[in-house]
């Protein structure tokens, strides 16, 4: 093989290799990075608006997530949206749940539905731990 053919082949291999790595990370890691602030503040704001943002963030990241972790992201989105839906159905904003007088006015059936939504939400410790671990392994991003 002549020298120019070797240089040409080396150049093509180098460009192909760089193109495979180039730009940002994976769409999953890019989504995590984009929403890292929201993910790191999860639960700090207990308002309808904040929980709606958390739910949509989980869903957006989950759509990009690798198959083994996708279900965990979507579960987090679903249970977080469940809190918002239960609050709306009860006619009480999440941010008003610290007001004892407001909570006393909630219909007992609605309160039962709220409690069920909260239980589902609180039962996601394993999913939350799994996504934090996965993001660190896949993207080298440490979530709080």
N, C-alpha and C positions, 0 to 999 in steps of 0.2 A: 504494500500500500504506500502511496506516495505521501509526503509530508503534509501537503495541503489538505488531503482527504482526512488525515488523522486530526488535524486542527479543526476542520469543519465538523467532524463527528463529535469531538470533545466539546465544541461550542454548542452544538445541538443538545447534547446530554446535559450540559450545565444549565442551559436555558430551560429545558424541560424540568429539571430538578428544582430550579428556583421558582418556576411557575406553579409547581405543586405546593410549595411552601408559602408563596408570596401573599402579599396583602395582609389582611387581618388573620385572625384565628379561624376556628370553625364557626359556622353560623350560631351554634349553641353557645360557645364561649363569647362570641360577639354580643349575643343577646344578654348573657349574664353581665358582661362588662357594662353594657349600655344601661342596665337597670340595677347595677350594684348598689347605688344609694338607697333605692326603694327596698331592695332585698335586705340590706343591713339595718334598716329602720323598721322592719316588720314588727307590728304590734305596738310600737311606741305611740302612735297616734290612734286613738280609738274613736274614730269618726266614720260615718257612712262613706264619705269621700275617700278617706285613707284606705279603708278596707276594699272599696271598689278598685282602687289603684293596685293594691296588693293582689287581688284576684286576677285582674287583667295582666299584671306582670307575670304571675305564675303561669297563666295560660300562654302568654307570648313566649316565655322561655321554654315551657313544656312542648310547644309545637316544634321547637328546634332541637329538643333534647334527644340524645341517643335512646334507642328502644328500651334498654334495661332500666332507665330512670324516668322515662316519659310519664309512666303511670303515677309516680310519686308527685311530680309537678302538677299533673292534672287533678289529682286528689286534693292537693293544697288549694288549687284554684276553686274546685267545686265546693269544698267545705267553707272556704272564705266567702264565696258568693252565697252560700247557704245562710251565713250569719246575716248578710245584707238583706236577703229575701225575707228571712224570719222577722227581722226588725221592721221592714217595710210592711209586712202583713200585720204586724202587731200595732202599726201606726206610731212607732216610737223610734227616734233616731238613736243610733248606737251611742252617740255622745251624750244623750240624755239618760242613759242607764245608770248613772251614778246618783241621779236625783231620786231619793226614796219616794217622794210624793208621786212622781211620774210612774215609777215602777209599780206602786200600789194600785194605780188605776188600770193596769193592764189586765185584760180578761184572763181568767185562769187557764182557759184552753190555749190562748195565745202564749201565755207564759210557759206552758208545757212545750209548745212548739219551739219557743226560744231556747228553752233548756236543752231540748233535743239537738238543736243546731249547735249550741255551745259544746255539748258533749262530743259530737262528731268532730268539731274543730279541735277540741282539746285532746282527742284521741289520735292526733297525727304526729306525735313525737317521733315515731320511727321514720315517717316520710320526711319530716324536716331534717332529721339527722342524716338521712340518706342523701338528700340533695346537697347539703353542705359538704358532705364527704366527697360526693361525686364531682362537684364543682372544683374542689381542691385538686382532686386527682386528674380530671380531664382538662381543666383550664388553668390550673395553678393560681386560682383566685380564692382567697380566704374570706368566707362570709362569716359574719358575726352570729 
